[in-house]
Amino acid sequence: MAITISTQPTVEIQNGGKLFISASAQSSTGTTLVYKWKHNNVLVPKQTSSFFLIPISSVNDSGTYSLIIYEGTKYKTANIVTVFVKPTPITTTTTTTTPAPQSQSLFSEIVNTPQTVVVGSSSIISIKTNDISTPFVTLWEVDGQQPKYGNSHTLLPTTPGIHWIEAETTYLDGRRLYAAASYKATEVVSNTIEIYNPDMADPAIKSWYKLNGDFTDSKKSAANLTVVGYPMFDSSSFKWANDSSKKCLYLTPLQGVSTNRAPTEKSYFSIELMINIKNYNPRGISNTTIVSLYRNWDDYLSISDDMWIGPSINVYGNCLMNSSTFTSLVTTNTWHHMRLLVNNQGYYFYLNGIEKSSFLKSNAFQNWIGATPQVSVGGENSWMTDILFKNG
């Protein structure tokens, strides 16, 4: 049996380099050959091929290497190879750094997180940090989705339930920030209008504007609605079967109605109505409000049509439902029962009797008691009727 080692008797490599030694041998009897390598005369485990490989070497790999090749019960030892792994040169550099102001604490947060997302729909979230001067990248890990890099992320739930969100932001200078959130995915439900037949005797109904030819409160407890523009009453098309008057109010963009209401009861406050949206406004025209409960600039629940991103539902800057989800649920040329509600658990949007989105906040309604929030309806090419204000 002849053995040849192809590597030179002495090998020098740099620390971290690849160490490779190979040998060739041929059996005189056709027997399968068995290879065993030794380092400093000690057998090296798992090195049983005709070559010896260490992908990333260190100075500890210096020394002598030999190979024993077995042919059945016979064996031969190959020539010894000496390996010298040269240590990495040590370089000294002097750097001057300007420390960050000690008064500024770094933080990051996940923004535009919806409380609920319908299974099969989507919602876009993003990361916010107080240091935007240094480039950074964010790794998103979301329950039920593949990890993804980016400074924004699209939620795409496939199963109902609570889903966690984690975002790890890494700056180019090595700093890391971590943020977490969660949202609820809800099942898709049929878009069927429930029987909408309010009871005039219900004490929670404080005002009922039937819009069957005027803007008066049929309960005679509040002033007429304030009219914006010149909306018209329509009795010729898109009738809603439960409206015995066979009339409804027709609005075009920038037309609407509004009022100011002061809740007196301490549990909840809501507005609901029947609405039929003919078409959503084209992008780039104007920002309009479809339905809104507005206490002040940082406490409101609003369905609005943004001139660039389209209709969405927001609670003082937090997105409850994005445009794609909203327009898929609130289909055009169809009557829908909408309800916005604020109570001591949070803010809610109901469509056709079913909760579609919510933003939970303890004692949210306390600040509304005694205030005089503004209520607005309009902003789209739409028909509407039966605006109810409830406070219980």
C-alpha positions as a Python dict, from the first residue, in 0.01 Angstrom:
ca = {
    (1, 'M'): (0, 0, 0),
    (2, 'A'): (155, 327, -113),
    (3, 'I'): (72, 651, 77),
    (4, 'T'): (136, 1006, -42),
    (5, 'I'): (58, 1327, 156),
    (6, 'S'): (5, 1613, -88),
    (7, 'T'): (73, 1895, 164),
    (8, 'Q'): (428, 2023, 221),
    (9, 'P'): (614, 1884, 529),
    (10, 'T'): (584, 2227, 697),
    (11, 'V'): (269, 2440, 670),
    (12, 'E'): (226, 2802, 788),
    (13, 'I'): (-115, 2965, 803),
    (14, 'Q'): (-259, 3279, 966),
    (15, 'N'): (-476, 3256, 1275),
    (16, 'G'): (-836, 3213, 1155),
    (17, 'G'): (-730, 3064, 821),
    (18, 'K'): (-828, 2723, 681),
    (19, 'L'): (-609, 2425, 769),
    (20, 'F'): (-624, 2156, 502),
    (21, 'I'): (-407, 1843, 473),
    (22, 'S'): (-481, 1567, 223),
    (23, 'A'): (-338, 1224, 147),
    (24, 'S'): (-380, 964, -124),
    (25, 'A'): (-350, 589, -82),
    (26, 'Q'): (-442, 281, -284),
    (27, 'S'): (-529, -62, -145),
    (28, 'S'): (-339, -354, -291),
    (29, 'T'): (-627, -595, -214),
    (30, 'G'): (-932, -377, -291),
    (31, 'T'): (-1012, -351, 81),
    (32, 'T'): (-1180, -31, 203),
    (33, 'L'): (-922, 187, 372),
    (34, 'V'): (-976, 339, 719),
    (35, 'Y'): (-815, 674, 805),
    (36, 'K'): (-716, 805, 1149),
    (37, 'W'): (-546, 1140, 1204),
    (38, 'K'): (-327, 1235, 1500),
    (39, 'H'): (-239, 1580, 1631),
    (40, 'N'): (72, 1581, 1850),
    (41, 'N'): (39, 1201, 1860),
    (42, 'V'): (-318, 1219, 1996),
    (43, 'L'): (-605, 1079, 1788),
    (44, 'V'): (-839, 1353, 1657),
    (45, 'P'): (-1206, 1251, 1681),
    (46, 'K'): (-1435, 1274, 1378),
    (47, 'Q'): (-1141, 1319, 1136),
    (48, 'T'): (-1176, 989, 948),
    (49, 'S'): (-1140, 1095, 585),
    (50, 'S'): (-843, 1102, 352),
    (51, 'F'): (-817, 1473, 426),
    (52, 'F'): (-791, 1677, 747),
    (53, 'L'): (-988, 2004, 761),
    (54, 'I'): (-1028, 2281, 1017),
    (55, 'P'): (-1226, 2565, 848),
    (56, 'I'): (-1120, 2831, 1101),
    (57, 'S'): (-790, 2755, 1273),
    (58, 'S'): (-640, 2892, 1594),
    (59, 'V'): (-291, 2895, 1744),
    (60, 'N'): (-388, 2584, 1943),
    (61, 'D'): (-396, 2391, 1614),
    (62, 'S'): (-19, 2428, 1570),
    (63, 'G'): (189, 2108, 1602),
    (64, 'T'): (256, 1783, 1421),
    (65, 'Y'): (-1, 1587, 1224),
    (66, 'S'): (26, 1227, 1113),
    (67, 'L'): (-208, 984, 939),
    (68, 'I'): (-256, 613, 1003),
    (69, 'I'): (-422, 420, 721),
    (70, 'Y'): (-562, 74, 789),
    (71, 'E'): (-605, -195, 521),
    (72, 'G'): (-785, -468, 706),
    (73, 'T'): (-551, -568, 990),
    (74, 'K'): (-249, -402, 827),
    (75, 'Y'): (-169, -34, 861),
    (76, 'K'): (87, 225, 760),
    (77, 'T'): (175, 568, 896),
    (78, 'A'): (214, 860, 660),
    (79, 'N'): (487, 1121, 682),
    (80, 'I'): (457, 1377, 962),
    (81, 'V'): (345, 1729, 871),
    (82, 'T'): (433, 2024, 1094),
    (83, 'V'): (176, 2302, 1111),
    (84, 'F'): (243, 2651, 1247),
    (85, 'V'): (-59, 2881, 1298),
    (86, 'K'): (69, 3239, 1320),
    (87, 'P'): (-108, 3460, 1576),
    (88, 'T'): (-302, 3763, 1456),
    (89, 'P'): (-91, 4079, 1473),
    (90, 'I'): (-204, 4317, 1746),
    (91, 'T'): (-273, 4668, 1622),
    (92, 'T'): (-339, 4968, 1839),
    (93, 'T'): (-569, 5246, 1728),
    (94, 'T'): (-667, 5563, 1906),
    (95, 'T'): (-1021, 5686, 1862),
    (96, 'T'): (-1198, 5988, 1996),
    (97, 'T'): (-1565, 5955, 2072),
    (98, 'T'): (-1813, 6216, 2178),
    (99, 'P'): (-2037, 6068, 2445),
    (100, 'A'): (-2410, 6100, 2394),
    (101, 'P'): (-2583, 6344, 2625),
    (102, 'Q'): (-2651, 6162, 2949),
    (103, 'S'): (-2988, 6333, 2984),
    (104, 'Q'): (-3136, 6151, 2683),
    (105, 'S'): (-3266, 5799, 2739),
    (106, 'L'): (-3312, 5585, 2432),
    (107, 'F'): (-3650, 5425, 2378),
    (108, 'S'): (-3849, 5262, 2100),
    (109, 'E'): (-4217, 5179, 2067),
    (110, 'I'): (-4442, 5004, 1819),
    (111, 'V'): (-4694, 5251, 1680),
    (112, 'N'): (-5022, 5220, 1485),
    (113, 'T'): (-5090, 4885, 1650),
    (114, 'P'): (-5459, 4798, 1602),
    (115, 'Q'): (-5653, 4644, 1887),
    (116, 'T'): (-5819, 4399, 1648),
    (117, 'V'): (-5756, 4278, 1293),
    (118, 'V'): (-5995, 4059, 1098),
    (119, 'V'): (-5844, 3725, 995),
    (120, 'G'): (-5742, 3744, 630),
    (121, 'S'): (-5700, 4122, 633),
    (122, 'S'): (-5390, 4329, 707),
    (123, 'S'): (-5270, 4622, 914),
    (124, 'I'): (-4938, 4811, 894),
    (125, 'I'): (-4739, 4888, 1210),
    (126, 'S'): (-4410, 5074, 1245),
    (127, 'I'): (-4130, 5143, 1492),
    (128, 'K'): (-4071, 5479, 1656),
    (129, 'T'): (-3747, 5576, 1834),
    (130, 'N'): (-3623, 5901, 1983),
    (131, 'D'): (-3284, 5876, 1805),
    (132, 'I'): (-3336, 5916, 1431),
    (133, 'S'): (-2993, 6068, 1364),
    (134, 'T'): (-2818, 5729, 1358),
    (135, 'P'): (-2914, 5467, 1094),
    (136, 'F'): (-3084, 5162, 1237),
    (137, 'V'): (-3263, 4846, 1125),
    (138, 'T'): (-3548, 4661, 1298),
    (139, 'L'): (-3610, 4287, 1313),
    (140, 'W'): (-3981, 4207, 1347),
    (141, 'E'): (-4100, 3882, 1502),
    (142, 'V'): (-4478, 3841, 1497),
    (143, 'D'): (-4680, 3545, 1617),
    (144, 'G'): (-4773, 3328, 1317),
    (145, 'Q'): (-4549, 3513, 1067),
    (146, 'Q'): (-4192, 3477, 942),
    (147, 'P'): (-3931, 3717, 1091),
    (148, 'K'): (-3866, 4019, 872),
    (149, 'Y'): (-3639, 4323, 867),
    (150, 'G'): (-3773, 4673, 807),
    (151, 'N'): (-3886, 4985, 989),
    (152, 'S'): (-4250, 4889, 930),
    (153, 'H'): (-4431, 4557, 923),
    (154, 'T'): (-4762, 4425, 789),
    (155, 'L'): (-4977, 4219, 1025),
    (156, 'L'): (-5138, 3927, 836),
    (157, 'P'): (-5328, 3710, 1087),
    (158, 'T'): (-5446, 3369, 970),
    (159, 'T'): (-5597, 3247, 1295),
    (160, 'P'): (-5815, 3421, 1556),
    (161, 'G'): (-5686, 3504, 1903),
    (162, 'I'): (-5425, 3720, 2076),
    (163, 'H'): (-5100, 3755, 1877),
    (164, 'W'): (-4771, 3893, 2016),
    (165, 'I'): (-4543, 4140, 1836),
    (166, 'E'): (-4172, 4193, 1909),
    (167, 'A'): (-3939, 4446, 1747),
    (168, 'E'): (-3561, 4457, 1802),
    (169, 'T'): (-3395, 4773, 1671),
    (170, 'T'): (-3018, 4770, 1612),
    (171, 'Y'): (-2816, 5085, 1548),
    (172, 'L'): (-2502, 5081, 1336),
    (173, 'D'): (-2302, 5181, 1645),
    (174, 'G'): (-2415, 4861, 1820),
    (175, 'R'): (-2693, 4993, 2044),
    (176, 'R'): (-3006, 4782, 2066),
    (177, 'L'): (-3362, 4863, 2165),
    (178, 'Y'): (-3656, 4629, 2223),
    (179, 'A'): (-4032, 4689, 2201),
    (180, 'A'): (-4331, 4460, 2230),
    (181, 'A'): (-4707, 4477, 2174),
    (182, 'S'): (-5001, 4251, 2094),
    (183, 'Y'): (-5326, 4256, 1901),
    (184, 'K'): (-5640, 4048, 1868),
    (185, 'A'): (-5735, 3869, 1545),
    (186, 'T'): (-6108, 3814, 1498),
    (187, 'E'): (-6301, 3576, 1276),
    (188, 'V'): (-6455, 3698, 952),
    (189, 'V'): (-6832, 3726, 999),
    (190, 'S'): (-7105, 3760, 745),
    (191, 'N'): (-7191, 4119, 657),
    (192, 'T'): (-7562, 4091, 732),
    (193, 'I'): (-7762, 4377, 881),
    (194, 'E'): (-7923, 4275, 1208),
    (195, 'I'): (-8281, 4374, 1278),
    (196, 'Y'): (-8242, 4745, 1352),
    (197, 'N'): (-8556, 4859, 1524),
    (198, 'P'): (-8474, 5104, 1805),
    (199, 'D'): (-8728, 5141, 2084),
    (200, 'M'): (-8837, 5502, 2136),
    (201, 'A'): (-8902, 5419, 2504),
    (202, 'D'): (-8541, 5308, 2563),
    (203, 'P'): (-8411, 5552, 2830),
    (204, 'A'): (-8056, 5523, 2692),
    (205, 'I'): (-8167, 5687, 2364),
    (206, 'K'): (-8120, 6055, 2437),
    (207, 'S'): (-8180, 6178, 2079),
    (208, 'W'): (-8311, 6019, 1760),
    (209, 'Y'): (-8274, 6205, 1431),
    (210, 'K'): (-8483, 6011, 1181),
    (211, 'L'): (-8389, 6242, 888),
    (212, 'N'): (-8724, 6180, 720),
    (213, 'G'): (-8744, 6531, 582),
    (214, 'D'): (-8595, 6751, 855),
    (215, 'F'): (-8310, 6767, 1107),
    (216, 'T'): (-8517, 6759, 1427),
    (217, 'D'): (-8482, 6526, 1724),
    (218, 'S'): (-8789, 6301, 1730),
    (219, 'K'): (-8752, 6269, 2110),
    (220, 'K'): (-8777, 6650, 2141),
    (221, 'S'): (-8485, 6656, 2384),
    (222, 'A'): (-8214, 6828, 2180),
    (223, 'A'): (-8166, 7101, 1922),
    (224, 'N'): (-8171, 7041, 1549),
    (225, 'L'): (-7857, 6906, 1384),
    (226, 'T'): (-7619, 7170, 1248),
    (227, 'V'): (-7599, 7138, 870),
    (228, 'V'): (-7275, 7177, 670),
    (229, 'G'): (-7326, 7254, 302),
    (230, 'Y'): (-7656, 7175, 131),
    (231, 'P'): (-7746, 6809, 181),
    (232, 'M'): (-8072, 6689, 29),
    (233, 'F'): (-8345, 6448, 133),
    (234, 'D'): (-8386, 6161, -112),
    (235, 'S'): (-8701, 5953, -159),
    (236, 'S'): (-8623, 5799, -496),
    (237, 'S'): (-8350, 5538, -453),
    (238, 'F'): (-8160, 5306, -217),
    (239, 'K'): (-8449, 5261, 25),
    (240, 'W'): (-8394, 5091, 355),
    (241, 'A'): (-8684, 4858, 419),
    (242, 'N'): (-8719, 4933, 792),
    (243, 'D'): (-8745, 5309, 735),
    (244, 'S'): (-9119, 5363, 719),
    (245, 'S'): (-9079, 5720, 596),
    (246, 'K'): (-8906, 5597, 277),
    (247, 'K'): (-8681, 5901, 300),
    (248, 'C'): (-8316, 5950, 387),
    (249, 'L'): (-8052, 6222, 377),
    (250, 'Y'): (-7817, 6231, 78),
    (251, 'L'): (-7471, 6386, 124),
    (252, 'T'): (-7188, 6467, -113),
    (253, 'P'): (-6824, 6530, -8),
    (254, 'L'): (-6778, 6824, 233),
    (255, 'Q'): (-7146, 6809, 330),
    (256, 'G'): (-7261, 6677, 665),
    (257, 'V'): (-7437, 6728, 994),
    (258, 'S'): (-7301, 6781, 1345),
    (259, 'T'): (-7400, 6859, 1702),
    (260, 'N'): (-7252, 6890, 2050),
    (261, 'R'): (-7376, 6653, 2317),
    (262, 'A'): (-7294, 6645, 2690),
    (263, 'P'): (-7313, 6295, 2840),
    (264, 'T'): (-7485, 6289, 3179),
    (265, 'E'): (-7495, 5916, 3255),
    (266, 'K'): (-7168, 5754, 3365),
    (267, 'S'): (-7138, 5421, 3181),
    (268, 'Y'): (-7114, 5485, 2807),
    (269, 'F'): (-7181, 5723, 2520),
    (270, 'S'): (-7241, 5624, 2157),
    (271, 'I'): (-7360, 5735, 1816),
    (272, 'E'): (-7514, 5498, 1566),
    (273, 'L'): (-7680, 5534, 1228),
    (274, 'M'): (-7777, 5358, 909),
    (275, 'I'): (-7548, 5457, 623),
    (276, 'N'): (-7513, 5362, 256),
    (277, 'I'): (-7186, 5483, 100),
    (278, 'K'): (-7222, 5530, -274),
    (279, 'N'): (-6846, 5554, -334),
    (280, 'Y'): (-6535, 5651, -142),
    (281, 'N'): (-6364, 5978, -225),
    (282, 'P'): (-6084, 5966, -486),
    (283, 'R'): (-5735, 6002, -342),
    (284, 'G'): (-5578, 6346, -332),
    (285, 'I'): (-5906, 6539, -307),
    (286, 'S'): (-5953, 6626, 63),
    (287, 'N'): (-5965, 6485, 415),
    (288, 'T'): (-6320, 6417, 531),
    (289, 'T'): (-6495, 6279, 838),
    (290, 'I'): (-6748, 5996, 798),
    (291, 'V'): (-6849, 5954, 1165),
    (292, 'S'): (-6671, 6104, 1463),
    (293, 'L'): (-6696, 6134, 1843),
    (294, 'Y'): (-6456, 6416, 1933),
    (295, 'R'): (-6385, 6538, 2288),
    (296, 'N'): (-6053, 6710, 2215),
    (297, 'W'): (-5741, 6668, 2003),
    (298, 'D'): (-5606, 6376, 2210),
    (299, 'D'): (-5933, 6201, 2295),
    (300, 'Y'): (-6154, 6100, 2002),
    (301, 'L'): (-6292, 5804, 1809),
    (302, 'S'): (-6323, 5876, 1439),
    (303, 'I'): (-6394, 5715, 1103),
    (304, 'S'): (-6228, 5944, 850),
    (305, 'D'): (-6128, 5934, 484),
    (306, 'D'): (-5770, 6053, 446),
    (307, 'M'): (-5693, 6207, 107),
    (308, 'W'): (-5385, 5987, 66),
    (309, 'I'): (-5442, 5660, 256),
    (310, 'G'): (-5821, 5628, 238),
    (311, 'P'): (-6084, 5558, 506),
    (312, 'S'): (-5970, 5425, 845),
    (313, 'I'): (-6072, 5419, 1212),
    (314, 'N'): (-5853, 5600, 1466),
    (315, 'V'): (-5842, 5664, 1841),
    (316, 'Y'): (-5630, 5978, 1909),
    (317, 'G'): (-5359, 5869, 1664),
    (318, 'N'): (-5387, 5492, 1709),
    (319, 'C'): (-5517, 5304, 1407),
    (320, 'L'): (-5797, 5061, 1491),
    (321, 'M'): (-5865, 4960, 1131),
    (322, 'N'): (-5677, 5045, 813),
    (323, 'S'): (-5823, 5138, 477),
    (324, 'S'): (-5810, 4795, 311),
    (325, 'T'): (-5990, 4628, 602),
    (326, 'F'): (-6250, 4904, 640),
    (327, 'T'): (-6347, 4916, 272),
    (328, 'S'): (-6369, 4536, 255),
    (329, 'L'): (-6621, 4539, 542),
    (330, 'V'): (-6811, 4860, 468),
    (331, 'T'): (-6900, 4781, 109),
    (332, 'T'): (-7043, 5048, -117),
    (333, 'N'): (-7406, 5068, -232),
    (334, 'T'): (-7515, 4863, 71),
    (335, 'W'): (-7693, 4974, 387),
    (336, 'H'): (-7483, 4928, 702),
    (337, 'H'): (-7554, 4988, 1068),
    (338, 'M'): (-7251, 5169, 1221),
    (339, 'R'): (-7195, 5240, 1589),
    (340, 'L'): (-6910, 5419, 1772),
    (341, 'L'): (-6904, 5369, 2148),
    (342, 'V'): (-6691, 5492, 2441),
    (343, 'N'): (-6719, 5329, 2784),
    (344, 'N'): (-6495, 5267, 3085),
    (345, 'Q'): (-6325, 4974, 2913),
    (346, 'G'): (-6224, 5163, 2598),
    (347, 'Y'): (-6334, 5259, 2248),
    (348, 'Y'): (-6535, 5034, 2012),
    (349, 'F'): (-6654, 5015, 1652),
    (350, 'Y'): (-6957, 4800, 1570),
    (351, 'L'): (-7076, 4715, 1220),
    (352, 'N'): (-7414, 4555, 1167),
    (353, 'G'): (-7440, 4465, 1535),
    (354, 'I'): (-7097, 4298, 1559),
    (355, 'E'): (-6787, 4437, 1730),
    (356, 'K'): (-6522, 4481, 1462),
    (357, 'S'): (-6251, 4678, 1636),
    (358, 'S'): (-6163, 4808, 1981),
    (359, 'F'): (-5901, 5004, 2172),
    (360, 'L'): (-5892, 4907, 2538),
    (361, 'K'): (-5829, 5180, 2796),
    (362, 'S'): (-5932, 5169, 3160),
    (363, 'N'): (-6174, 5447, 3268),
    (364, 'A'): (-6172, 5592, 2916),
    (365, 'F'): (-6521, 5738, 2958),
    (366, 'Q'): (-6449, 5931, 3280),
    (367, 'N'): (-6308, 6230, 3091),
    (368, 'W'): (-6622, 6250, 2874),
    (369, 'I'): (-6862, 6297, 3164),
    (370, 'G'): (-6946, 6666, 3193),
    (371, 'A'): (-6766, 6751, 2869),
    (372, 'T'): (-6944, 6857, 2550),
    (373, 'P'): (-6798, 6643, 2272),
    (374, 'Q'): (-6871, 6719, 1909),
    (375, 'V'): (-7038, 6457, 1692),
    (376, 'S'): (-7000, 6478, 1314),
    (377, 'V'): (-7141, 6271, 1026),
    (378, 'G'): (-7083, 6310, 653),
    (379, 'G'): (-6794, 6350, 413),
    (380, 'E'): (-6873, 6089, 147),
    (381, 'N'): (-7122, 6040, -135),
    (382, 'S'): (-7369, 5859, 88),
    (383, 'W'): (-7723, 5814, 211),
    (384, 'M'): (-7800, 5802, 583),
    (385, 'T'): (-8092, 5785, 823),
    (386, 'D'): (-8176, 5723, 1191),
    (387, 'I'): (-7891, 5887, 1380),
    (388, 'L'): (-7918, 5785, 1748),
    (389, 'F'): (-7730, 5922, 2048),
    (390, 'K'): (-7719, 5688, 2347),
    (391, 'N'): (-7588, 5758, 2696),
    (392, 'G'): (-7634, 5506, 2974),
}
